[in-house]
Amino acid sequence: MATILVVDDDNLFRELLCTSVERHGHAAVGACSLNQARRTLEAGGVDVVYLDVRLPDGSGIEALESLRAVADPPEVIIVTGQGDPDGAELALRCGAWDYIEKPASVDRMTLPMLRALSYRTEKRKQRIPSLQENSGIIGKSPRLASCLAQAGMAAASGVDVFITGETGTGKEIFARAIHQSGNRAQGPFVVVDCTTLPSTLAESVLFGHERGSFTGADRRQVGLIEQADGGTLFLDEVGELPLAIQAKFLRVLQERSYRPVGGGQMQKSDFRLVAATNRDLPAMAERQEFRQDLLYRLGAFCLELPPLREREGDIKAMLEWRLASHAAQTGGVCPVPSPEFLELLLSHNWPGNVRELLQTVDMSLVAAQGERALFPQHLPLELRVRLMRGSVALRALSSGADSGGVRPGEPPRPLEPWREHRATILQKVERRYFEALLTLTAGDAAQAAVISGLKSARLYELLAKHGLLKARRGESLIPETPE
């Protein structure tokens, strides 16, 4: 017998669904809010969750990843009274098992549950593939845990992998971890930095060349593709691969064969491809800056790494790891970060992601000169200046945007903690931005995505977060009137 959690603030619907679950021989538990759902999930033992999108204390889709961040994550079935294609896409990308629109028949509601339970039964019989423990990837946030699970499956399957993500999110570290955890771990790991490939020599670097094939070719040169035989070929920043080479490289991927420059015979190379980029290759393909057929070939298994700002709790974990590593290398005492030092790290949005964080910590350790504690004064000056300017701007915006300031003659009010204050102000600023965006674009989804620079799924997630997405008609966004 399985345990099914039904999260919905509609009492009648929740009771009917619980009754249907019990008729199939399973235990049903009801919850009318996200907070109740979290308490139930933390207790453990839940196999499947029916999750409403609109709840009194937040969005079900927005909370989906955090609800599944438990030791044995349940399968989640999203239930909504106002479905839209982008909401369904976002739900699936966040790990939902299915997406059901109300009203629905009893069979439509219960069939996904039965299939999810069957899937869990089979999954528990198998060993879940994972990356090696010494992969060097630090953190336990829900977003990172999802990526680690996907990377483990990719490593075990042996398929080609396409990794996307912002600069500094750790694409090469993930690529090496996939290589080391797969069946080619004993083979070579060959890195091709496509940003440094000169267009005139790219073919020779990749495919190699025979002696005398061009001026200056005084000996045979082994190409990187041949060097990767039996191992992994990592194409870093594949979006920078010269267009002239892309067509030839497509054939290499299809047949795992190539012809060296000046050579007559085709040669074989049994390699696994892992490609990575921080660029929008679909958009480049539309502009004919990247071959569409090569893009399709690269996307056998896609892994999107989250930016550091979306990995809750991982900044502190990486800081502790870096400080412990430094102490182990130097033989000294591990310095302790002061609360103010940690607070500044947590308040920064880290556009350079993990790479920027680790460099900042290293620079702070140099500035500390062996001291036992790290203070804000040890951080790079430019970072401190940016954070200070941002905090002053937020305070000014807060005092001008609402009645948060203290007027002359009024008694001073108690201040809330800085992080809570900052989060409150950012929420207000975000909402005003998206309200203005919807007004400017008259609800046009495509135009709103272009102006904001956000992907469609992320745009809809933020609109739903601020209660601005009520429905979708055609390609228009219908803003919800604030209560």
C-alpha positions as CSV (number, residue, x, y, z in Angstrom):
1,M,0.0,0.0,0.0
2,A,1.4,3.4,-1.0
3,T,0.8,6.8,0.6
4,I,-0.6,9.6,-1.6
5,L,-0.6,13.2,-0.6
6,V,-3.3,15.5,-2.0
7,V,-2.4,19.2,-1.8
8,D,-5.4,21.4,-2.7
9,D,-7.2,24.2,-1.0
10,D,-10.6,23.2,-2.5
11,N,-11.9,21.0,0.3
12,L,-14.5,19.2,-1.8
13,F,-12.0,18.3,-4.6
14,R,-9.4,17.2,-2.0
15,E,-11.9,14.9,-0.3
16,L,-13.2,13.4,-3.5
17,L,-9.6,12.7,-4.7
18,C,-8.6,11.2,-1.4
19,T,-11.7,8.9,-1.5
20,S,-10.7,7.8,-5.1
21,V,-7.2,7.1,-3.9
22,E,-8.4,5.0,-1.0
23,R,-10.7,3.0,-3.3
24,H,-7.6,1.8,-5.1
25,G,-6.2,0.4,-1.9
26,H,-3.8,3.2,-0.9
27,A,-3.6,5.6,2.0
28,A,-4.5,9.2,1.3
29,V,-3.3,12.3,3.2
30,G,-4.8,15.8,2.6
31,A,-3.1,19.2,2.8
32,C,-4.6,22.6,2.0
33,S,-1.3,24.5,1.8
34,L,2.4,24.2,0.9
35,N,3.4,24.5,4.5
36,Q,1.2,21.5,5.5
37,A,2.6,19.6,2.5
38,R,6.2,20.2,3.5
39,R,5.6,19.0,7.0
40,T,4.0,15.8,5.6
41,L,6.9,15.2,3.2
42,E,9.5,15.8,5.8
43,A,8.0,13.0,7.8
44,G,8.7,10.7,4.9
45,G,6.9,7.8,3.3
46,V,5.0,9.7,0.6
47,D,5.0,8.1,-2.8
48,V,2.9,10.4,-5.0
49,V,1.8,14.0,-4.6
50,Y,-1.2,15.6,-6.3
51,L,-0.2,19.3,-6.2
52,D,-2.5,22.2,-7.0
53,V,-0.9,25.2,-8.8
54,R,-2.6,28.0,-6.9
55,L,-2.4,27.6,-3.1
56,P,-2.9,30.1,-0.3
57,D,0.8,30.3,0.5
58,G,2.4,30.1,-3.0
59,S,2.6,28.5,-6.4
60,G,2.7,24.7,-6.5
61,I,4.9,24.7,-9.6
62,E,7.4,27.2,-8.1
63,A,7.6,25.0,-5.0
64,L,7.8,21.7,-6.9
65,E,11.6,21.3,-6.8
66,S,11.8,22.1,-3.1
67,L,9.0,19.6,-2.3
68,R,10.9,16.9,-4.1
69,A,14.2,17.7,-2.2
70,V,13.8,14.9,0.3
71,A,15.7,11.6,0.7
72,D,13.2,9.6,-1.3
73,P,11.5,12.2,-3.6
74,P,7.8,11.4,-4.5
75,E,6.4,11.6,-8.0
76,V,4.4,14.8,-8.4
77,I,1.2,15.2,-10.4
78,I,0.3,18.9,-11.1
79,V,-3.4,19.6,-10.9
80,T,-4.7,23.0,-12.1
81,G,-8.0,24.7,-13.0
82,Q,-6.3,27.0,-15.5
83,G,-3.8,25.2,-17.7
84,D,-1.6,26.7,-20.3
85,P,1.2,25.2,-22.5
86,D,4.0,27.1,-20.8
87,G,2.8,26.1,-17.4
88,A,2.8,22.5,-18.5
89,E,6.3,22.8,-19.9
90,L,7.6,24.4,-16.8
91,A,6.0,21.7,-14.6
92,L,7.7,18.9,-16.6
93,R,11.0,20.7,-16.6
94,C,10.8,21.0,-12.8
95,G,10.3,17.3,-12.4
96,A,6.5,16.7,-12.5
97,W,5.2,13.3,-13.5
98,D,2.1,14.6,-15.2
99,Y,0.0,17.8,-15.7
100,I,-3.8,17.5,-15.3
101,E,-6.4,20.2,-15.9
102,K,-9.6,20.4,-13.9
103,P,-12.2,19.2,-14.3
104,A,-11.1,15.7,-15.2
105,S,-12.6,12.2,-15.0
106,V,-11.8,9.9,-12.2
107,D,-9.8,7.7,-14.6
108,R,-7.8,10.7,-15.8
109,M,-7.0,11.6,-12.3
110,T,-6.0,8.2,-11.0
111,L,-4.3,6.6,-14.0
112,P,-1.1,8.8,-13.7
113,M,-0.9,7.8,-10.0
114,L,-1.1,4.1,-10.8
115,R,1.6,4.5,-13.5
116,A,3.8,6.5,-11.2
117,L,3.5,3.9,-8.5
118,S,4.4,1.1,-11.0
119,Y,7.4,3.2,-12.1
120,R,8.6,3.7,-8.5
121,T,8.3,-0.1,-7.8
122,E,10.5,-0.9,-10.8
123,K,12.9,1.9,-10.0
124,R,13.5,0.6,-6.5
125,K,14.5,-2.8,-7.9
126,Q,17.3,-1.2,-9.9
127,R,20.5,0.4,-8.8
128,I,20.2,4.1,-9.5
129,P,23.3,5.3,-11.4
130,S,25.2,8.2,-9.8
131,L,28.4,10.1,-10.2
132,Q,31.5,9.1,-8.3
133,E,31.7,10.7,-4.8
134,N,35.0,12.4,-5.6
135,S,33.6,14.2,-8.6
136,G,34.5,17.6,-7.1
137,I,30.9,18.9,-7.4
138,I,30.0,20.7,-4.1
139,G,26.4,21.4,-3.0
140,K,23.1,19.7,-2.1
141,S,20.5,22.2,-3.3
142,P,17.4,20.8,-5.1
143,R,18.5,22.3,-8.5
144,L,22.0,20.8,-8.2
145,A,20.7,17.4,-6.9
146,S,18.5,17.2,-10.0
147,C,21.5,17.8,-12.3
148,L,23.6,15.3,-10.4
149,A,20.9,12.6,-10.9
150,Q,20.7,13.4,-14.6
151,A,24.5,13.4,-15.0
152,G,24.6,10.0,-13.2
153,M,22.1,8.5,-15.7
154,A,24.1,10.0,-18.6
155,A,27.3,8.6,-17.4
156,A,25.8,5.1,-17.0
157,S,24.1,5.2,-20.4
158,G,27.2,6.2,-22.5
159,V,25.2,8.6,-24.7
160,D,26.6,11.9,-26.0
161,V,25.8,14.8,-23.6
162,F,25.1,18.4,-24.3
163,I,25.7,20.7,-21.3
164,T,24.4,24.3,-21.2
165,G,24.6,26.9,-18.5
166,E,26.0,30.4,-17.8
167,T,29.7,31.1,-17.6
168,G,31.3,29.6,-14.5
169,T,28.6,27.1,-13.6
170,G,31.0,24.2,-13.8
171,K,30.3,22.7,-17.2
172,E,33.8,21.2,-17.5
173,I,33.7,19.8,-14.0
174,F,30.4,18.0,-14.9
175,A,31.9,16.8,-18.2
176,R,34.9,15.3,-16.3
177,A,32.6,13.7,-13.7
178,I,30.5,12.1,-16.4
179,H,33.7,10.7,-18.0
180,Q,35.1,9.4,-14.8
181,S,31.8,7.8,-13.8
182,G,31.2,6.0,-17.1
183,N,32.7,2.9,-18.7
184,R,35.3,5.0,-20.5
185,A,37.0,6.3,-17.3
186,Q,40.2,4.5,-18.2
187,G,40.3,6.2,-21.6
188,P,41.6,9.8,-22.3
189,F,39.6,12.9,-21.6
190,V,40.5,15.3,-24.5
191,V,39.4,19.0,-24.1
192,V,38.8,21.1,-27.3
193,D,38.5,24.8,-26.5
194,C,36.5,25.9,-29.5
195,T,37.2,29.6,-28.6
196,T,40.9,29.1,-29.4
197,L,40.5,27.2,-32.6
198,P,41.8,29.3,-35.5
199,S,39.6,28.9,-38.5
200,T,42.5,28.2,-40.8
201,L,44.0,25.5,-38.6
202,A,40.8,24.1,-37.0
203,E,40.6,21.1,-39.4
204,S,44.2,20.2,-38.8
205,V,43.9,20.5,-35.0
206,L,40.7,18.3,-34.9
207,F,41.4,15.7,-37.6
208,G,45.2,15.8,-37.7
209,H,47.3,16.1,-40.9
210,E,49.8,14.0,-42.9
211,R,53.3,15.1,-43.6
212,G,53.6,17.5,-46.5
213,S,49.8,18.2,-46.6
214,F,50.5,21.9,-46.5
215,T,53.3,24.4,-46.1
216,G,55.1,23.8,-42.8
217,A,53.6,20.3,-42.3
218,D,57.1,18.6,-41.9
219,R,55.7,15.7,-39.9
220,R,52.5,13.8,-39.3
221,Q,50.2,15.4,-36.6
222,V,47.7,13.4,-34.6
223,G,44.4,15.3,-34.2
224,L,42.4,15.7,-31.1
225,I,39.7,13.3,-32.4
226,E,42.2,10.5,-32.8
227,Q,43.6,11.3,-29.3
228,A,40.1,10.8,-27.9
229,D,39.8,7.2,-29.2
230,G,38.5,5.0,-26.4
231,G,37.7,8.0,-24.2
232,T,35.7,11.3,-24.2
233,L,36.0,14.3,-26.5
234,F,34.9,17.4,-24.7
235,L,34.0,20.3,-27.0
236,D,34.0,23.3,-24.7
237,E,32.1,26.4,-26.0
238,V,30.9,24.4,-29.0
239,G,29.0,27.5,-30.2
240,E,32.4,29.0,-31.2
241,L,33.2,26.1,-33.6
242,P,33.9,27.6,-37.0
243,L,31.0,27.2,-39.5
244,A,33.4,25.7,-42.1
245,I,34.2,22.9,-39.7
246,Q,30.7,22.2,-38.5
247,A,29.5,20.3,-41.6
248,K,32.6,18.0,-41.5
249,F,32.3,17.5,-37.7
250,L,28.6,16.5,-38.2
251,R,29.8,13.6,-40.3
252,V,32.3,12.6,-37.7
253,L,29.5,12.4,-35.1
254,Q,27.3,10.4,-37.4
255,E,29.9,7.8,-38.4
256,R,32.7,8.2,-35.9
257,S,35.1,8.4,-38.8
258,Y,37.3,11.2,-40.2
259,R,39.9,11.9,-42.8
260,P,43.1,13.7,-41.7
261,V,44.2,16.7,-43.8
262,G,46.1,15.4,-46.8
263,G,45.2,11.8,-46.0
264,G,43.4,9.4,-48.4
265,Q,41.9,6.8,-46.0
266,M,39.1,7.3,-43.6
267,Q,40.1,6.6,-40.0
268,K,37.9,5.5,-37.1
269,S,37.8,7.0,-33.6
270,D,35.5,5.5,-30.9
271,F,34.9,8.4,-28.6
272,R,32.1,9.7,-26.5
273,L,31.1,13.4,-27.1
274,V,30.4,15.8,-24.4
275,A,29.7,19.3,-25.7
276,A,29.1,22.5,-23.7
277,T,28.1,26.1,-24.3
278,N,26.9,29.2,-22.5
279,R,25.3,30.6,-25.7
280,D,21.8,30.2,-27.0
281,L,22.5,27.8,-29.9
282,P,18.8,27.6,-31.0
283,A,18.8,31.3,-31.5
284,M,22.2,31.1,-33.3
285,A,20.8,28.4,-35.6
286,E,17.8,30.7,-36.5
287,R,20.4,33.4,-37.4
288,Q,22.3,30.8,-39.4
289,E,25.3,31.2,-37.2
290,F,25.2,27.6,-36.1
291,R,24.1,24.5,-38.2
292,Q,20.6,23.3,-37.2
293,D,21.5,19.7,-38.1
294,L,24.5,19.8,-35.8
295,L,22.4,21.2,-33.0
296,Y,20.0,18.3,-33.3
297,R,22.9,15.9,-33.3
298,L,24.4,17.4,-30.1
299,G,21.2,17.3,-28.2
300,A,21.1,13.5,-27.5
301,F,21.1,14.1,-23.7
302,C,20.7,17.7,-22.5
303,L,21.9,18.8,-19.1
304,E,21.2,22.4,-18.1
305,L,23.3,23.6,-15.1
306,P,21.6,26.2,-12.8
307,P,23.3,29.5,-12.0
308,L,24.7,29.8,-8.5
309,R,22.0,32.3,-7.4
310,E,19.4,29.6,-7.9
311,R,21.3,27.0,-5.8
312,E,20.0,27.7,-2.3
313,G,22.4,26.7,0.4
314,D,25.3,25.9,-1.9
315,I,27.2,29.1,-1.5
316,K,27.8,28.3,2.2
317,A,28.7,24.7,1.4
318,M,31.3,25.8,-1.3
319,L,32.8,28.4,1.1
320,E,33.3,25.8,3.8
321,W,34.8,23.3,1.3
322,R,37.2,26.0,-0.1
323,L,38.3,27.0,3.4
324,A,38.9,23.4,4.5
325,S,40.9,22.7,1.3
326,H,43.0,25.8,1.8
327,A,43.8,24.7,5.4
328,A,44.7,21.2,4.3
329,Q,47.0,22.5,1.5
330,T,48.8,25.0,3.7
331,G,48.8,23.0,6.9
332,G,47.2,25.9,8.8
333,V,44.0,26.4,10.7
334,C,40.8,26.6,8.8
335,P,39.7,30.3,9.1
336,V,36.1,30.9,10.3
337,P,34.0,33.3,8.2
338,S,32.3,36.0,10.3
339,P,28.5,36.3,10.0
340,E,29.0,39.7,8.2
341,F,31.4,38.0,5.7
342,L,28.9,35.2,4.9
343,E,26.0,37.6,4.7
344,L,27.8,39.6,1.9
345,L,28.5,36.5,0.0
346,L,24.9,35.4,0.2
347,S,23.6,38.8,-0.9
348,H,25.7,38.9,-4.1
349,N,24.1,37.5,-7.3
350,W,27.3,36.0,-8.6
351,P,27.1,36.7,-12.4
352,G,30.4,34.7,-12.7
353,N,28.8,31.8,-10.7
354,V,31.0,29.2,-9.0
355,R,34.2,30.4,-10.7
356,E,33.7,33.9,-9.4
357,L,32.8,32.7,-5.9
358,L,35.9,30.5,-5.6
359,Q,38.2,33.3,-6.9
360,T,36.6,35.7,-4.4
361,V,37.2,33.3,-1.5
362,D,40.8,32.8,-2.6
363,M,41.4,36.5,-2.8
364,S,39.9,36.9,0.7
365,L,42.3,34.3,2.0
366,V,45.2,36.1,0.5
367,A,44.0,39.4,2.1
368,A,43.5,37.7,5.5
369,Q,47.2,36.6,5.6
370,G,46.6,33.6,7.9
371,E,44.1,35.3,10.2
372,R,41.7,33.0,12.0
373,A,38.6,34.8,10.9
374,L,37.3,36.4,7.6
375,F,35.7,39.8,7.7
376,P,34.0,41.9,5.0
377,Q,37.3,43.9,4.8
378,H,39.0,40.8,3.4
379,L,36.7,40.8,0.4
380,P,37.8,42.4,-2.9
381,L,37.1,46.2,-2.8
382,E,35.1,46.2,-6.0
383,L,32.7,43.6,-4.7
384,R,32.2,45.5,-1.4
385,V,31.6,48.7,-3.4
386,R,29.0,47.0,-5.6
387,L,27.2,45.5,-2.6
388,M,27.2,48.7,-0.7
389,R,25.8,50.7,-3.7
390,G,23.1,48.1,-4.1
391,S,22.1,48.2,-0.5
392,V,21.9,52.0,-0.5
393,A,19.9,52.0,-3.7
394,L,17.5,49.4,-2.2
395,R,17.0,51.5,0.9
396,A,16.3,54.6,-1.2
397,L,13.9,52.7,-3.3
398,S,12.2,51.3,-0.3
399,S,11.7,54.7,1.3
400,G,10.4,56.2,-1.9
401,A,8.2,53.3,-3.0
402,D,6.0,52.9,0.1
403,S,5.7,54.1,3.6
404,G,8.6,52.1,4.8
405,G,10.6,55.2,5.7
406,V,10.3,57.1,8.9
407,R,8.7,60.5,8.5
408,P,9.8,63.5,10.6
409,G,8.0,63.4,14.0
410,E,7.3,59.6,13.8
411,P,8.8,57.3,16.3
412,P,11.4,54.9,14.7
413,R,10.1,51.5,13.9
414,P,12.0,48.3,14.6
415,L,14.0,47.1,11.6
416,E,13.6,43.6,10.2
417,P,16.7,41.5,9.5
418,W,18.6,42.6,6.4
419,R,18.0,39.5,4.3
420,E,14.2,39.7,5.0
421,H,14.1,43.4,4.2
422,R,16.1,42.9,1.0
423,A,13.9,40.0,-0.1
424,T,10.7,42.1,0.5
425,I,12.0,45.0,-1.5
426,L,13.2,42.8,-4.3
427,Q,9.8,41.2,-4.5
428,K,8.2,44.6,-4.9
429,V,10.7,45.7,-7.5
430,E,10.3,42.5,-9.5
431,R,6.5,42.8,-9.5
432,R,6.6,46.4,-10.6
433,Y,8.9,45.5,-13.4
434,F,6.7,42.7,-14.7
435,E,3.6,44.8,-14.4
436,A,5.3,47.4,-16.6
437,L,6.5,44.7,-19.0
438,L,3.0,43.4,-19.5
439,T,1.6,46.9,-20.0
440,L,4.4,47.8,-22.5
441,T,3.9,44.7,-24.6
442,A,0.1,44.6,-24.2
443,G,0.5,41.0,-23.0
444,D,2.4,39.8,-26.1
445,A,4.4,36.7,-24.9
446,A,7.1,36.8,-27.6
447,Q,7.8,40.5,-27.2
448,A,7.9,40.2,-23.4
449,A,10.4,37.4,-23.6
450,V,12.6,39.5,-26.0
451,I,12.5,42.6,-23.9
452,S,13.2,40.9,-20.6
453,G,15.8,38.6,-22.1
454,L,14.1,35.6,-20.3
455,K,13.3,32.3,-21.8
456,S,9.6,31.6,-22.2
457,A,9.4,29.1,-19.3
458,R,11.3,31.3,-16.9
459,L,9.1,34.3,-17.8
460,Y,5.9,32.4,-17.1
461,E,7.4,31.1,-13.8
462,L,8.1,34.7,-12.6
463,L,4.7,36.0,-13.7
464,A,3.0,33.1,-11.9
465,K,5.2,33.8,-8.8
466,H,3.9,37.4,-8.6
467,G,0.3,36.5,-9.4
468,L,0.4,38.2,-12.8
469,L,-0.5,35.2,-14.9
470,K,-4.1,34.5,-14.9
471,A,-4.7,32.8,-18.2
472,R,-3.2,32.6,-21.7
473,R,-5.1,33.2,-24.9
474,G,-3.2,32.5,-28.1
475,E,0.1,34.3,-27.7
476,S,-1.2,36.9,-25.2
477,L,-0.5,37.1,-21.5
478,I,-3.5,38.2,-19.4
479,P,-2.3,39.9,-16.2
480,E,-4.3,39.3,-13.1
481,T,-5.7,42.3,-11.3
482,P,-4.2,42.6,-7.9
483,E,-6.5,42.0,-5.0
